[in-house]
Amino acid sequence: MATAHQKLPASGPRREALREKGQFWTPQWVAEAMVAYVLGTESDHLFDPAVGAGAFFTAAKNLCKRVSRNVSLVGTEIDSLALNQATNTGLTREDLRGVELRDFVLNAPNRQFSAIVANPPYIRHHRISAETKGELRLLTRQIIGKTLDGRTGYHVFFFMRALERLSAHGRLAFIMPADTCEGVFARSLWGWVLNTYRMDAVVTFAHTATPFPSVDTNAKIFMISAESPETTCKWCRCGEEGPALLDWVEKGFPETSCPALVARSRDVAEGLETGLSRPPQERHVGPVLGDFARTVRGIATGSNEFFFLTAAEAAARNLPLSFFVRAVGRTRDVEGDEITVRHLDELDGRGRPTYLLSLDSTPEEDLPDSVQRYLREGADACLPNGPLIKQRKPWYKMEKRQPPPYLFAYLGRRNARFIRNRANVVPLTGFLCVYPREIEEEESVWRLLNHPDTIANLSKVGKSYGSGAIKVEPRALERVPLSEHALSSAGISGLRRNKQCGLFF
Ligand SMILES: C[S@@+](CC[C@H](N)C(=O)[O-])C[C@H]1O[C@@H](n2cnc3c(N)ncnc32)[C@H](O)[C@@H]1O
């Protein structure tokens, strides 16, 4: 039985509640393919550590009915309300008898499973409490022998815990966001996974077939078995929602190329390095953008509404402009490839904020009365408890950036571009800051950035989003390959190139 897509509240407290618990349901066409893989062995059970509304149980019932097979459904779930939803989607109380209400990560059932399937809660690190982070650190050390970067999201711990609970020759299928392969923790995580288990297949989705259309994520399915590791795996890109994915899994991952699905073999290590959402690529040897420029993300304020104002809003509260820096927030606030002070003033005149309240750690009582009053307004609105802001001391201390010579508008519908900063502005998170490594090379770096080859190569390192947008993270931008042509049109000399890239010397 196919269930309709989950109807998601676009914003507000109901959307926020979903984010806190990571409650986004898997569509049936995806769930069935994942379940078909894990039940491809003789397992007498199916374990889902994050049952939610029971998408995988429903899929298992449908598949097993087709082949008259009996499989017991077992699982864990932390939220009884989510399980109530399961009964509304066609599962019976009897189907859910094997589900325990418990925390799978920190209090996992004391047994091994031979078929594990999950869409783990995607909870970003800043929503995890310091206490839980401490427990997760200990757990990680137990499982993989070292800890992971503090910015690791909850889904990664789910994944590790589930692999630890996978019995010999068992199978596991997890659907997770692209950052699972790209975050700072990725090297340590995947080093352990690929040395311990066999990656059988990775499924990626074109934006026309994204499993979670209203969520800004780039989902991938990892199909892994508890067998000796191998260096290649099957890789596919699903171009259409529908039965092709299940068919591909049931037929044992054949090579194919049709609009619904493109599949081939792939070197696992290359895939992780390239970013598994992109097709296999030749390894680039040669200069990359990071040899000539350093990139840093724009400022994350934690609350643009509070910290990012127009001149009129600042004046209405008597806030001295000397406590502000000029900033630009939205990529669509800069239309061309240049930003000037006149441009900022025009934005301000149209009611778009361009003044960022950029306080340091000066104690509140030493600030002017008007600023103190404004901070009290923020405190009354509970801003200091916001997920990002609560990590700062004091809560109103703003991140600092040197105004970069260039900005990079990194999330746009085929519209990623570099912008020349003639206004000494600092950007918020809609942009990356680009700093040439050598000041005297600013002009050449500008030509390099805007060369058509460089722009075309962005797609080699960017993540494509469900909406068709492309996103290039700071580290990824530094990996953009530079063509010979781009380097010579930018006038970057062979000597300098070689010195910079450590070639030939
Ligand atoms: C992304 S949903 C997936 C639900 C369902 N399996 C599906 O694929 O549609 C993740 C579920 O994990 C639950 N969850 C969050 N943290 C958990 C934990 N520590 N232990 C068990 N379940 C948890 C959430 O309540 C949510 O229902």
The ligand as an ORCA input file, in Angstrom:
! r2SCAN-3c Opt
* xyz 0 1
  C      13.100     10.337     10.352
  S      11.920      9.555     11.380
  C      11.749      8.020     10.542
  C      10.490      7.283     10.841
  C      10.150      6.095      9.953
  N      11.019      4.949     10.206
  C      10.221      6.477      8.496
  O      11.201      6.125      7.865
  O       9.307      7.110      7.986
  C      12.894      9.209     12.787
  C      12.138      8.746     14.020
  O      13.107      8.511     15.052
  C      12.529      8.839     16.309
  N      13.636      9.044     17.243
  C      14.328     10.199     17.494
  N      15.307      9.961     18.384
  C      15.241      8.641     18.702
  C      15.994      7.794     19.562
  N      17.020      8.277     20.260
  N      15.662      6.480     19.652
  C      14.622      5.982     18.917
  N      13.866      6.742     18.092
  C      14.175      8.043     17.976
  C      11.701     10.070     15.986
  O      10.679     10.239     16.963
  C      11.159      9.738     14.604
  O       9.888      9.135     14.710
*
